[in-house]
Amino acid sequence: MATELNDELDTLDPTSKLVPARIESPTAHKIVVLVLLKQYVINKKECLDTGISMRPQKRRMFYMLIFKLIQEADKSYDELHALLTTGRYKLDKLMLEAFEKAMSEFCAGSIEALFDFAEIQNIDEILNENYGISQFSMVGVYVRRVGVVLERLSFSDMMDMYRSICSFYERGVCAMASGPGPRKAVAGGVLHREETPPPLAKEKSTEEEKKNDDAVGRCADGRNLLSKWAPKQAKYFINKQSELLESNERHSLSPVELQRKVQEMIQDLPLTTTPYFLGYMNQLRVRDFYNSLSALHRALDRSPVRLMSQEKGYQYFCINLAVLHATFGHRDEALSALRESIMLAQEHGDKRSLNLANTWYCLLRDELPLSTVRRSVSEANEVDGSLLQNYTLALHFAVKLGTVAGYKPLRLFDLLHHSDNLTNRNNFVDHASEALALRSAVWAAYGRHELSALYSQLLLTARDRFSNGSAGLGSALASYALWLQLQGQPQMSRVLLDRGRCRFPRLPSAEGWMISQCHVIIQAGIYQCRWHDALKACDQLYLLDISDALMQRASIYVAKREFFNARRLLDNLATQTQLPFLLRMRIKVMLGYCGLAEGRFSSETTMLLMSVAEEMAEAQMDYELALVDMLLAQQLLLLGLPQKAYQAIKRAMQDIHTNGGIFERARTDFVFVRCLLAITPNNVEARKGQLMKSLDLLERAAKSFKKLQAHSKVLDVYVFLAQRFNEFGERTLRNKYAGEFRRYFTNHPIPREYLGSP
């Protein structure tokens, strides 16, 4: 352990002369790839000479195989041979036999076979566009690069390389001969599988297995010593896995396997810092914050003086370190890391990193006015392309802040319009999906749930176009699942939540569907009087959003008629500063609802609801204003002001029926019928006629309550109808709804204290 630590310290020493070569020397793996390409060209030339064209599927799969061999880490010969003989990249028998024969002759012959690849005319024969390999393609650049490097090597270097290739081939043959499964015999330099497997060999001792592992070039952890990561291969792998972790985690490697790859790259490329950043992202997705912080520190231990010219993005590690510290409230450490990032960005002229670090610095110090965002966007031009993405993200951030603060929607959608212009002009696909999700969230916050659901559906149907964007798609899944639950479609809601669980298994991407799932369980628990399930979901929600969890717990206490506990929670929430505008308004509404449910006919509750209605109207939150009007109608009805109550519920009905869930629509219809009966002249026949006209509304309300399994509300409708028909002397209809109440209560027994809630 001490030796490894000393080696790492020597590697990190800024005065050390160990500088990685700018030109990668070819490895045995690369030469074998050239041999394979040469055999492909020979095979295709023979097909053209005989007039037989090679099938497009065969050509496509061969090029996919070459891309895999070029972009991934070097493989041992037995691993490469297994790739050629099994799976989707399996070669046909003739080409496989030609390749095996070529490799056997390459190692059985002399060094002249290697010098053939160092001659440009031989390289040009491989890079023949008539055979499908363009010199300007990725494969063409790869072949020419290897040939140019081989041409510069001395004879002794070529001799050493030839010996290493022969050793590489011999070890691979030994590994295939001694590996599991049917043994392979070497006949005439070509490998053939025997038709009948040999009898089972006896178990080897530990020492024999260790010697065998050394013979085939494997270390103690099972890794092949000949499988090395080249810098370009590591860069491609890191970029690919980083993008998958951000956008489509399901298709990335598992955390354990990815961490093993990271350790291999660190071992092969000790001076490279980007593997540590990939390890940081991998640790973050499993919530291992200690090791993620350690990975960033290990990356920052590399000397920036020597690495900044070779690895762009070194200063971004400081920004990520600052964000990680800020997540846990370590403000001083975050500001210190941002100052370091600003210094590095200024030193190396990285304007984009400098703007990003300055933005976070001002944000942590509460010095970022929203007016600067719009001014910066108006000053942006198409030439300054490095800043356009930052401006787009800043606009999205400003819209989120404005929504939380209760700004008028016209100003927010004006910012989104500027964001769309930048996104469309520069083809920022991921930002386009985030903009759609943000529009859905803004419409939901301002009560236009129908439009919010429409944007969520648009994003879900166009997910292929937006390359499976993580943030936007997760938000759309979460909001649309909650909307379906409120519309009485719990099965479809569960399907979307399951989709979100499979698509985004870990935080922070999973936060949206987890919050939505908690809300679904809480609402179902309140409707069905399953308090234990609802409170358990509140405990889970508390880990994700403390204020929202306390608000939902207060709602449960109100439904249980535990008004003292509800008021205590709401009073504690109301004293908190920097609460979102919508949450502050809902706390006041819930306090008014407590007074209404307790049956306290106080002017204080009415004045509280009136003040909330004024603030909602000023913020243009029409749906929330309609809900307040519905509560005011119930309060005015209890105070004996039926005409005022009728006017309030009439104002609320259109917005609630357009944007509300079926529970709110059914409750609004119930209150509307009660107000209609209250303003009808005190005449039995007139009141009975009005009730008969409103019977369809009440039946529809009862049906909606049944769809949500809101059993107490269904019973309230039957009680109301039975009592009214009893007052009007309609015994038949009274007995009908009394019988309905009895049957439903028998099937769904509800404690009587939960009946009659407003």
KETILO-409015 format. One record per residue (C-alpha): residue in three letters; x, y, z. Coordinates in steps of 0.001 Angstrom, whole numbers, padded with zeros to 6 digits, always signed. Each point is the difference from the previous one (the first is absolute). Layout:
AlaXYZ/...
This chain:
Met+000000+000000+000000/Ala+002830+002351+000877/Thr+001731-000812-003294/Glu-003142+000845-001984/Leu-000368+003281+001902/Asn+003624+000934-000710/Asp-000439-000829-003686/Glu-003069+002226-000174/Leu+001803+002858+001739/Asp+002864-000324-002481/Thr-002511+000123-002831/Leu-001651+003142+001384/Asp+003298+001826+000583/Pro-000061+003150-002197/Thr+003796-000201-000422/Ser-000193-003586-001216/Lys+001241-000553-003550/Leu-002549-002742-000568/Val-002002+001608-002782/Pro-002361-002118-002103/Ala+001003-000386-003621/Arg-001940+002134-002420/Ile-000077-002846-002553/Glu-001289-003352+001187/Ser+002225-002906-000954/Pro-001880-002785-001791/Thr-000897-003037+002071/Ala-000429-003618-000993/His-003757+000488+000041/Lys+000241+002775-002611/Ile+002158-002110-002307/Val-002494-002875+000240/Val-002769+002426-000990/Leu+002064+000951-003081/Val+000383-003677-000874/Leu-003774-000423+000288/Leu-000624+003042-002228/Lys+002490-001294-002565/Gln-001799-003352-000154/Tyr-003332+001827-000434/Val+001394+001981-002955/Ile+001382-003192-001577/Asn-003322-001766+000519/Lys-001981+002879-001495/Lys+002367+000250-002960/Glu-000501-003700-000725/Cys-003768+000496+000166/Leu+000181+002868-002509/Asp+002243-001996-002341/Thr-002416-002925-000016/Gly-003026+002274-000444/Ile-001483-000909+003377/Ser-000956+003004+002112/Met+000384-000094+003769/Arg-003293+000299+001873/Pro-000655+003469+001541/Gln-000818-001590+003376/Lys+003368-001754+000015/Arg+001861+003228-000864/Arg-001866+001986+002634/Met+000667-002520+002772/Phe+003695-000177-000929/Tyr+000375+003782+000272/Met-001847-000048+003311/Leu+002524-002618+001139/Ile+002910+002199-001113/Phe-001466+003037+001800/Lys-000306-002070+003165/Leu+003613-001203-000263/Ile+001279+003527-000668/Gln-001960+001870+002663/Glu+000118-002428+002894/Ala+002999-001074+002050/Asp+002589-002325-001504/Lys-000945-003646+000292/Ser+002071-003134+000338/Tyr+000025-002340-002983/Asp-002312-002533+001648/Glu-002548+002766+000808/Leu+000241+001343-003552/His-000386-003495-001448/Ala-003067-000617+002174/Leu-001500+003244-001340/Leu+000559-001201-003577/Thr-001531-003438+000576/Thr-003013+000730+002223/Gly-002713+002601+000374/Arg-001319+002523-002479/Tyr+003428+000741-001560/Lys+000728-003615-000925/Leu+001968-000370-003248/Asp-000852-002532-002661/Lys+002099-003158-000074/Leu+002047+000860-003089/Met+001058+003427+001219/Leu+000678-001274+003519/Glu+002207-002791-001357/Ala+001853+002484-002232/Phe+000619+002297+002973/Glu+001256-002866+002194/Lys+002301-001184-002776/Ala+001327+003535-000521/Met+000756+000370+003718/Ser+001731-003381+000080/Glu+002153+000896-003017/Phe+000703+003457+001463/Cys+001520-001494+003151/Ala+001570-003039-001701/Gly+001758+002122-002615/Ser+002464+002839+000420/Ile-000120+003682+000941/Glu-000633+000893-003652/Ala-003725-000516+000638/Leu+000084+002883+002482/Phe+002046+002228-002324/Asp-002732-000405-002621/Phe-002293+002137+002164/Ala+002693+002691+000292/Glu+000047+000588-003766/Ile-002401+002672-001222/Gln-000824-001800-003250/Asn-001227-003014+001960/Ile-002071+002294+002213/Asp-001477+001591-003130/Glu-001056-003450-001204/Ile-002061-000430+003176/Leu-001412+003532-000300/Asn-001635-000651-003329/Glu-003377+001675-000359/Asn-001008-002598-002590/Tyr-000077-002500+002862/Gly-001903+002226+002397/Ile+002784+001435+002212/Ser+000411+003731-000447/Gln+003225+001645+001090/Phe-002018+002843+001544/Ser-002189-002277+002133/Met+000733-000890+003603/Val+001349-003401-001053/Gly+002143+001634-002694/Val+001533+002475+002448/Tyr+000648-002855+002424/Val+001801-002103-002636/Arg+002072+002904-001318/Arg+000950+001084+003532/Val+001291-003476+000859/Gly+001913-000174-003287/Val+001634+003413+000499/Val+001131-000902+003519/Leu+001400-003338-001174/Glu+001938+001789-002733/Arg+001777+002161+002600/Leu+001088-002898+002224/Ser+003569-001265-000043/Phe+000906-003564-000869/Ser+000525-000958+003655/Asp-003394+001451+000915/Met-001624-001919-002851/Met+001738-003179+001167/Asp-001285+000487+003551/Met-003486+000622-001325/Tyr+000097-003100-002190/Arg+001018-002110+002985/Ser-002809+001481+002096/Ile-002513-000804-002779/Cys+001223-003597-000145/Ser-000231-000260+003790/Phe-003470+001585-000160/Tyr-001099-002639-002534/Glu+001585-002952+001835/Arg-001578+000977+003311/Gly-003361+000303-001643/Val+000327-003445-001574/Cys+001015-001490+003357/Ala-002939+001703+001710/Met-002429-001388-002589/Ala+001498-003469+000303/Ser-000159-000031+003806/Gly-003225+001963+000397/Pro-003424-001385+000989/Gly-002138-001874-002508/Pro+001124-002187-002881/Arg+003732+000143-000536/Lys+001503+001241-003239/Ala+002741-001773-001845/Val+002582+001772-002118/Ala+000360-001705-003363/Gly+002126+001587-002643/Gly-000030+003345+001798/Val-003806+000279-000214/Leu-002270-000475+003014/His-002800-002559-000327/Arg-002521-001169+002607/Glu-000116-003739+000550/Glu-003324-001638-000639/Thr+000044-002014+003230/Pro+001079+001693+003244/Pro+002757-001712+002005/Pro-000765-001592+003352/Leu-000211+002278+003021/Ala+003389+000813+001418/Lys+000785-000297+003662/Glu-000123+003081+002169/Lys+003207+001970+000004/Ser+001690+001128+003126/Thr+000165+003663+000944/Glu+003652+000266-000964/Glu-000619-001542-003425/Glu-002875+002426-000675/Lys+002194+002895+000987/Lys+002749-001153-002363/Asn-002558-000396-002773/Asp-001312+003515+000596/Asp+003537+001342-000217/Ala+000519-001935-003228/Val-003032+001517-001677/Gly+000716+003462+001432/Arg-002716+000477+002613/Cys+000341+001761+003341/Ala-001539-000974+003311/Asp-003321+001812-000605/Gly-000531-001821-003314/Arg+000960+002906-002258/Asn+002089-000796-003049/Leu+003350+001770+000196/Leu+000040+000467-003770/Ser-003296+001914+000067/Lys+001112+003611+000302/Trp-001844+003304-000382/Ala+001377+002457-002533/Pro-000685+003727+000624/Lys-002375+000374-002937/Gln-001867-003196+000880/Ala-000354+001185+003587/Lys-001231+003413-001172/Tyr-002662-001571-002212/Phe-001140-002358+002766/Ile-000175+002799+002581/Asn-001977+002312-002306/Lys-002439-002768-000903/Gln-000627-001136+003584/Ser-000267+003593+001279/Glu-002665+000781-002591/Leu-001898-003179+000902/Leu+000136+000803+003704/Glu-001468+003433-000724/Ser-002644-000959-002548/Asn-000705-003744+000089/Glu+001429-001701+003062/Arg-001756-003268-000793/His+002275-000591-003008/Ser+003223+000772+001866/Leu+002134-002593+001731/Ser-000944-001146+003478/Pro+001678+001911+002873/Val+002295-002910+000913/Glu+001088-000693-003571/Leu+000477+003687-000789/Gln+002129+000483+003113/Arg+002160-002949-001057/Lys+000550+001635-003405/Val+000898+003278+001720/Gln+002616-001734+002142/Glu+001478-001647-003112/Met+000315+003372-001751/Ile+001588+001565+003081/Gln+002494-002846+000140/Asp+000871+000220-003707/Leu-000086+003833-000243/Pro+001114+001363+003386/Leu+000318+003609-001178/Thr-003495+000202-001500/Thr-002571+001801+002147/Thr-003244-000699-001889/Pro-000355-003601+001308/Tyr-000296+001476+003480/Phe-002827+002235-001152/Leu-001821-003006-001476/Gly+000513-001738+003334/Tyr-001466+003082+001708/Met-003138-000231-002152/Asn-000230-003750+000601/Gln+000230+000451+003780/Leu-002596+002776-000080/Arg-002645-002219-001591/Val+000262-002509+002872/Arg-000004+002847+002588/Asp+003549-000775+001131/Phe+000891+003612+000728/Tyr+003164-000795+001951/Asn+001647-001839-002891/Ser-001312+002515-002557/Leu+001655+002797+001973/Ser+003156-002091+000236/Ala-000034-000537-003786/Leu-000139+003764-000604/His+002839+000582+002446/Arg+002104-002673-001724/Ala-000636+001710-003340/Leu+001004+003369+001463/Asp+003210-001535+001354/Arg+001321-000211-003563/Ser+002280+002894-000841/Pro-001937+002649-001980/Val+003225+001606-001225/Arg+000778-003031-002138/Leu-003499-001280-000714/Met-001928+003115-000993/Ser+001602+000091-003436/Gln-000859-003681-000596/Glu-003387-000463+001678/Lys-002617+002673-000465/Gly-002556+000345+002733/Tyr+002282-000322+003011/Gln-001590+003103+001565/Tyr-003464-001541-000281/Phe+000999-002462+002729/Cys+000170+002960+002391/Ile-003485+001112-001048/Asn-001409-003496+000608/Leu+001755-000101+003359/Ala-001610+003335+000877/Val-003463-001215-001039/Leu+000438-003161+002076/His+000978+002057+003054/Ala-002882+002413-000598/Thr-002433-002940-000100/Phe+000857-000785+003612/Gly+000062+003635+001105/His+003807+000325+000176/Arg-000032+003583-001223/Asp+003593+000966+000868/Glu+001489-003109-001626/Ala-002149+000557-003092/Leu+001098+003630-000347/Ser+003642-001011+000447/Ala-000277-002583-002803/Leu-001693+002583-002249/Arg+002803+002504+000617/Glu+002494-002682-001040/Ser-002027-000692-003147/Ile-000186+003710-000861/Met+003773+000302+000388/Leu+000650-003003-002270/Ala-002504+001224-002603/Gln+001602+003450-000095/Glu+003467-001491-000234/His-000880-002151-003005/Gly-002500+002311-001723/Asp-003070-002236+000337/Lys-002838+002526-000232/Arg-002771-002582+000274/Ser+001383-001483+003204/Leu+000558+003500+001375/Asn-003627+001025-000607/Leu-001291-003228+001512/Ala+002164+000360+003106/Asn-000963+003668+000401/Thr-003684-000876-000305/Trp+000255-002625+002740/Tyr+002080+002372+002116/Cys-002626+002748-000211/Leu-002775-002526+000559/Leu+001537-001315+003215/Arg+000503+003560+001207/Asp-003572+001019-000972/Glu+001302+002578-002475/Leu-001695-001197-003203/Pro-002866+002319-001076/Leu-002320-001429-002623/Ser+000253+003169-002079/Thr+003613-000827-000846/Val-001069-003286-001583/Arg-002248+001634-002570/Arg+002529+002743-000718/Ser+002728-002595-000593/Val-002242-001904-002390/Ser-000815+003138-001989/Glu+003732+000705-000356/Ala+000805-003538-001195/Asn+000790-000489-003665/Glu+000467-002979-002235/Val+003767+000430-000126/Asp+000357-000454+003747/Gly-001173-003620-000157/Ser+001728-001176+003174/Leu-002295+002133+002151/Leu-003347-000775-001648/Gln-000472-003244+001915/Asn+000719+001774+003284/Tyr-002527+002696-000883/Thr-002636-002627-000762/Leu+000558-001693+003344/Ala-000075+003385+001726/Leu-003373+000750-001602/His-001404-003310+001222/Phe+001319+000744+003470/Ala-001601+003445-000075/Val-003358-001509-000996/Lys+000185-002438+002906/Leu+000787+002800+002450/Gly-002777+002156-001431/Thr-002530-002809+000327/Val+000973-000623+003611/Ala-000191+003739+000754/Gly-003447+000378-001609/Tyr+000914+002226-002966/Lys-002635+000645-002624/Pro-000015-002737-002640/Leu+000393+002465-002884/Arg+003505+000918+001157/Leu+000949-003657+000482/Phe-001206-001066-003427/Asp+001860+002957-001505/Leu+003221-001466+001444/Leu-000944-003427-001333/His-000556+001550-003425/His+003583+001334+000033/Ser+001195-003448+001083/Asp-001833-001634-002895/Asn+001623+002407-002456/Leu+003482-000890+001257/Thr-000826-003718+000063/Asn-001417-000116-003527/Arg+002776+002074-001540/Asn+002752-002152+001501/Asn-001745-003395+000027/Phe+000273-000592+003774/Val-002128-003148+000050/Asp+000331-000727+003724/His-000893+003583+000878/Ala-003057-000219-002246/Ser-001329-002940+002015/Glu+000742+001841+003249/Ala-001862+003050-001327/Leu-003077-002114-000747/Ala+000129-001527+003495/Leu+000418+003478+001471/Arg-003042+001285-001887/Ser-001994-002919+001367/Ala+001145+000821+003544/Val-000808+003723-000359/Trp-003500-000721-001341/Ala-000569-002431+002896/Ala+001141+002595+002542/Tyr-002422+002558-001420/Gly-002901-002431-000034/Arg-000230-000834-003703/His+000280-003742+000565/Glu-001537-000841-003354/Leu+002763+001859-001849/Ser+002589-001462+002359/Ala-001153-003523-000829/Leu+000044+000876-003705/Tyr+003666+001060+000140/Ser+000869-003134+001988/Gln-001651-002174-002652/Leu+001866+001894-002732/Leu+003318-000640+001706/Leu-000763-003679+000587/Thr-001058-000597-003601/Ala+003060+001835-001376/Arg+002525-001606+002366/Asp+001893-001642-002897/Arg+000535+003385-001622/Phe+001382+001411+003238/Ser+002555-002852+000364/Asn-001513-001279+003237/Gly+000677+003191+001962/Ser+000135-000789+003677/Ala-001274+003075+001817/Gly-002861+000845-002358/Leu-001235-003552-000438/Gly+000090-000729+003732/Ser-001980+003147+000775/Ala-002565-000824-002706/Leu-000458-003550+001317/Ala-000469+001236+003564/Ser-002470+002803-000747/Tyr-002081-002029-002452/Ala-000196-002962+002403/Leu-001370+002289+002724/Trp-002463+001547-002462/Leu-001312-003454-000982/Gln-000467-000888+003661/Leu-002047+003166+000544/Gln-002073-000887-003065/Gly-000949-003348+001507/Gln+002357-002187-002062/Pro+002227-001621+002663/Gln+000992-002912-002273/Met+001456+002322-002643/Ser+001672+002019+002733/Arg+001686-003121+001366/Val+001189-000923-003495/Leu+001716+003372-000398/Leu+001515-000150+003485/Asp+001347-003488-000704/Arg+001422+001323-003243/Gly+001680+002817+001896/Arg+001351-002463+002589/Cys+001585-002145-002711/Arg+001195+002978-002029/Phe+001440+002019+002909/Pro+000946-002450+002756/Arg+002170+002343+002063/Leu+000081+003533+001349/Pro+000098+002798-001022/Ser-001786-001014-003226/Ala-002449-002114+002006/Glu-001109+002885+002210/Gly-002901+001010-002274/Trp-001799-003344-000160/Met+000727-000696+003689/Ile-001721+003240+001040/Ser-002875-000715-002372/Gln-000392-003526+001399/Cys-000147+001366+003552/His-002732+002455-001023/Val-001962-002776-001704/Ile+000096-002158+003143/Ile-000890+002945+002255/Gln-002989+001040-002113/Ala-001268-003569-000223/Gly+000462-000405+003766/Ile-002000+003175+000717/Tyr-002812-001021-002365/Gln-000240-003532+001407/Cys+000743+000886+003681/Arg+003147-002141+000015/Trp+001933+002234+002332/His+002892-002375+000660/Asp+000944-000198-003701/Ala-000337+003755-000428/Leu+002166+000798+003045/Lys+002629-002519-001114/Ala+000146+001716-003405/Cys+000407+003332+001813/Asp+003034-001396+001806/Gln+001518-000949-003365/Leu-000868+003405-001469/Tyr+001700+001692+002950/Leu+003357-001308-001251/Leu-000574+001695-003372/Asp-001920+003214+000802/Ile-000417+000975+003641/Ser-002484+002847-000451/Asp-002220-001969-002364/Ala+000037-002987+002349/Leu-001132+002129+002950/Met-002737+001538-002142/Gln-001278-003430-001049/Arg+000106-001224+003598/Ala-002128+002982+001010/Ser-002492-000960-002741/Ile-000205-003494+001447/Tyr-000630+001370+003489/Val-002786+002219-001344/Ala-001603-002994-001731/Lys+000260-001949+003281/Arg-001532+003002+001791/Glu+003067+000395+002206/Phe-000065+003770-000305/Phe+002379+000753+002870/Asn+002834-002002-001611/Ala-000777+001520-003396/Arg+000077+003565+001336/Arg+003263-000655+001812/Leu+001694-001168-003180/Leu-001460+002811-002095/Asp+001015+002673+002507/Asn+003567-001334+000011/Leu+000062+000039-003795/Ala-001430+003521-000166/Thr+002882+001338+002138/Gln+002624-001276-002432/Thr+001587+002481-002367/Gln+000743-000459-003721/Leu-002918-002340-000578/Pro-001311-000210-003582/Phe-002878+002367-000696/Leu-002423-002783-000891/Leu+000833-001952+003164/Arg-000542+003096+002158/Met-003409+000529-001557/Arg-000951-003642+000484/Ile+000966+000181+003668/Lys-002423+002904+000472/Val-002692-001882-001906/Met+000521-003042+002189/Leu-000291+002152+003136/Gly-003303+001329-001322/Tyr-001115-003538-000794/Cys+000754-001018+003604/Gly-002328+002692+001263/Leu-002665-001056-002506/Ala+000258-003709+000916/Glu-000211+000795+003707/Gly-003277+001844-000645/Arg+001287+003270+001474/Phe-002013+002830-001545/Ser+002634+002696+000488/Ser+000633+003037-002129/Glu+003731-000706+000422/Thr-000212-003046-002279/Thr-001983+001947-002596/Met+002442+002913+000007/Leu+002942-002416-000300/Leu-001542-001627-003060/Met-000819+003406-001504/Ser+003613+001179+000394/Val+001281-003202-001613/Ala-002446+000502-002889/Glu+001366+003503-000611/Glu+003610-001236-000090/Met-000941-002863-002313/Ala-001786+002368-002365/Glu+003013+002323-000071/Ala+002323-002943-000821/Gln-002462-001238-002685/Met-000311-003449+001582/Asp-003571-000572-001182/Tyr-000385-003627+001054/Glu+001172+000617+003569/Leu-002309+003033+000093/Ala-002883-002238-001070/Leu+000740-002423+002860/Val-000007+002920+002443/Asp-003355+001139-001422/Met-001393-003482+000585/Leu+001067+000123+003665/Leu-001436+003504+000284/Ala-003300-001288-001393/Gln-000124-002688+002692/Gln+000890+002533+002696/Leu-002608+002493-001216/Leu-002568-002764-000182/Leu+000612-000858+003641/Leu-000196+003700+000922/Gly-003458+000223-001568/Leu+000951+001989-003104/Pro-001219-002295-002806/Gln-000025+002628-002742/Lys+003647+000926+000601/Ala+000861-003697+000206/Tyr-001739-000653-003333/Gln+001965+002814-001683/Ala+003294-001348+001375/Ile-000610-003595-001118/Lys-001203+001154-003403/Arg+003273+001877-000536/Ala+001994-003089+000951/Met-001772-002656-002043/Gln+001485+000711-003433/Asp+003644-000026+001088/Ile-000435-003077+002206/His-001829-001974-002676/Thr+002649+000956-002574/Asn+003168-000612+001994/Gly-000961-001933+003126/Gly-000014-003679+000830/Ile-003209-001982+000219/Phe-000026+000300+003817/Glu-000012+003794-000141/Arg-002568+000002-002814/Ala-002328-002329+001934/Arg+000364+002038+003185/Thr-000710+003205-001930/Asp-003190-001505-001460/Phe-001098-001054+003494/Val+000552+003501+001411/Phe-001701+001550-003040/Val-003163-002087+000544/Arg-000059+000970+003670/Cys+000265+003683-000945/Leu-002771-000388-002590/Leu-002340-001490+002599/Ala+000945+002752+002469/Ile-000950+002833-002385/Thr-003213-001700-001175/Pro-003151+001609+001516/Asn-001156-001669+003206/Asn-002618-002085-001815/Val-000071-003801+000207/Glu-001032-000533-003613/Ala+002553+002475-001357/Arg+002792-001487+002090/Lys-001003-003537-000961/Gly-000059+000961-003685/Gln+003450+001571+000301/Leu+001350-003141+001673/Met-001470-002224-002718/Lys+001717+002163-002638/Ser+003301-000297+001886/Leu-000287-003757+000533/Asp+002236-000763-003002/Leu+002729+002249+001400/Leu-000074-001801+003348/Glu-000041-003429-001647/Arg+003017+001019-002067/Ala+001758+001258+003131/Ala-000673-003305+001797/Lys+001321-001927-003001/Ser+003204+002087-000013/Phe+000486-000573+003733/Lys-000456-003754-000543/Lys+002626+000061-002743/Leu+002507+001427+002484/Gln-001295-002272+002802/Ala-000752+003099+002078/His-002517-001961+002065/Ser-000846+002712+002537/Lys-000932+002462-002770/Val-002239-002569-001723/Leu-001825-000537+003290/Asp-000315+003783+000483/Val-001794+000298-003365/Tyr-002436-002826+000894/Val-000669+001513+003433/Phe-000685+003405-001542/Leu-002435-001436-002567/Ala-001816-002182+002548/Gln-000422+002915+002427/Arg-001216+002421-002666/Phe-002546-002437-001432/Asn-001175-000756+003535/Glu-000609+003738+000537/Phe-001973+000172-003257/Gly-002100-003082+000838/Glu+001365-002150-002850/Arg+000116-003342+001840/Thr+000854-002092-003076/Leu+003092+002007-000879/Arg+000877+000330+003680/Asn-000063-003770+000447/Lys+001964-000465-003228/Tyr+002935+002145+001117/Ala-000198-001219+003589/Gly+000296-003537-001368/Glu+002936+001082-002166/Phe+001658+001455+003101/Arg-000550-003213+001957/Arg+001374-002263-002746/Tyr+003026+002170-000632/Phe+000718+000424+003716/Thr-000214-003779+000443/Asn+002548-000584-002756/His+002237+002908+000989/Pro-000347+000703+003727/Ile+001291+003458+000913/Pro+000154+001402+003571/Arg-002855+002428+000398/Glu+002240+002827+001224/Tyr+001424+000280-003526/Leu-003422+000609-001567/Gly-001296+003486-000663/Ser+003391+001680-000602/Pro-000100+003038-002309/
